[in-house]
Structures are given as C-alpha cells and as structure tokens.
Amino acid sequence: MLSEPTYLAARVVAPMVETHFARHRVAASPSDADRLAAPPSASLVEAIIDAAFWASLRREEGHPPRISLALLEPHQATQPVVFSKRRLIPYNLLKLAPAVEQPGIHLGVWYDDEGLYVWGTATGIPPLCFVLEVIEPGLLVVKHRRADGFGKFVNVAILRGDQLQLVDAENMLADDCPALQRFLPGRELPSATGQTDNVLVELSAVMRAHGRGGLVLVVPPGSTRWQESIVQPITYPVLPAYIGIAEGQQEQARWKWQEDIRRAIGIVGGFTAVDGATVITNDYHMLAFGAKVSRAESSTPVDKMVLTEPVVDSVPRYLHPAQNGGTRHLAAAQFVHDQRDSLALVASQDGYFTVFAWSTKLEMVHAHRVDVLLL
C-alpha cells in the first residue's frame, strides 16, 4: 500500500515522468535493454516525490537535507550498502540524509506489498534509472543517468514549491540556432574516441557549482580575430595553451578517459571564478582567463536578442541584452554579436546559466537559459 500523497505538484508531474521514461525505454536499442532500469509507474513517482518534498522542508540539527533517491533493487546497483528496510517517509529520509550528501551516492528505494522503502545506498546505477534529487528546501529535480554512463545526469522535471517545469528534451526553441546543438544535452557530438562530447555541459556544471559567477568564451581554433573584442593586452594569457581536456579525450581506456577529463574540466572551471572571461577553443584549448570583453571597433552595440529556455510550453522573448542580466550577460551578448562563430557561457551568482550564440536564421544573438539542465 502506498501512502496517499498530499503534494499536488507530485500528482501533476507523475504521469509526465512515467511517459518520459517509458518513451526512452522503447527507443533504446534491443542490445541495451538488459542493462536499463525498468521505467517507473506514475504512482511510484508520485509517492517518492511527495515524501522527498515534505522531507526537504524539515531540518536535522539545523541543516536542510540534501538527498538523492534512486528507484532500483540492490542487485542493480554497483557496490551497494544494504541495511534494514526503512519506510519511505519524511522522517526516515531526514535521518538518513547526512550519510548521502557526497556527490554520486544515492539512497536506494524499492517497494513491496507494504509500500516503498529505503534499502541502503548505491553508487553506480543503471542507465534510465529514476533519480530524484533534493537540491534545497522545496526544490526537487527528477533525472536519470545518461545512456553512455559519463557526465551529468539528464534532467527531466524541476519542482520548485508549487511551480513545475518539464524539461523540453528536444530543445525545440534552439533548433533555429545550430551553434547551440553541440552544447545541449541529448545533442552531443561523438568525440575522437567514440564517446559523446559532454565537455561544455560538464564545464557549465563546474562554473555553476563554484557560485562566483563566470564567463567562458568558446572561439574557433587557430583564429586570432576574437582578440578584436578583448581589451589589450590580455590580463592573463595562457602560454602555451592548456590542453588537458583535449588530451583527456584522446585516452583510449574508458576509466582513464573519464578520470583525466573530469580533472581537466575542474582545472579550467576553477579559472572561470576569476573576474573576467576565460577563453577556450572549440577543441578545448584554454587560451586566457581574466580577459575583459569590449566592443570591436568595426562593430555596433548589440540592441536586441532573443531569449529562450528548454522548458515545455515556454515561448521566445525578444528584449534588449541589458534586460537579461548584468555586465557578464551584456558582455557575452556583445561578444557573440561581434564574433559570430563563437559561443559564450554565463553563470550567474544566483544559479542561472545562459548560453549565447549567433542565430543565422534570426540574424541576432540567441540566448538560451539552461540552468534547468544543470541542477
């Protein structure tokens, strides 16, 4: 028996989440079927979200819980820690939360005739395993592991109190801007090793996590034209360029590839906390950090852009760049307006994250707010 949920947003989103997981399961190749988690039912989704939401509003010794729940049986997890069953109720989640605050550790959840219960902890989980993460009081994210196993989990839905955002998995509002496609989850390009290229998504997560805000400019390799939009001399040029990410992508051993590339992304992400812009190439060579953006002499001030978000039922907004954020956002819009073969990534101190690219179809800067993908 499942307890009767009382969190209305859980009831609204549960059928949508069930449909998402079922659709992805059907779309998977037959060879992958055995290693995928079973899609969750709407009733299970609703009950898990309900319990986690009410737990998120409580405190244990003054601390709000940060919990990640994964719906799977112990034998499906890698190196599970199994303890005596605890019913899935807010009190038990609050008590267990301190043990699973480290990234990559989930409370394993399953069910029997008496209802949902917590059976232990899990680190490695199968692809398409339903995961619910409590980020902060009242903020929950439904997600699942990527099919290739590397990189940040794919977000499905975000619940903020009584607000619900269903992630647009197809990112339809970004279709008019091909430059954005290599960034967006689900649209990654294969790397030289055959792995999918999630580097910009991973770098964005690091930028967002350090909480200081940051600006990354992604420019074409072998070009110096981007320097026309940078105050000279560059404050901190990197000579020779740092190529740790690119070297990590060339590793042949899968475990070595993941370990080295994560470390290199963390190094580059650290420099984004320095005031000014970090400049990297499309093939991930870091050229400078702390750079100051200025309008190119041959250009004009950017006065209009389009702002979109990968959320179901959202609509494009046309506005002046100054209406979108502070100095980093304005600098990013101006840089992309001047250097139309470049990208700009902006992390705000308040957690918002925006990708800027030039839309050849609209003939203007296209800003795509993707923080719902990075939570």
PyMOL commands that set and color helices and strands:
alter all, ss='L'
color gray80, all
select helices_A, chain A and resi 8-27+30-35+42-56+74-76+90-100+172-174+178-180+199-210+225-229+244-249+254-271+321-323+327-338+371-374
alter helices_A, ss='H'
color red, helices_A
select strands_A, chain A and resi 68-71+81-87+106-112+115-122+131-136+139-144+154-160+163-166+214-219+236-242+277-281+286-291+305-308+317-319+343-347+353-359+364-369
alter strands_A, ss='S'
color yellow, strands_A
deselect
rebuild
show_as cartoon
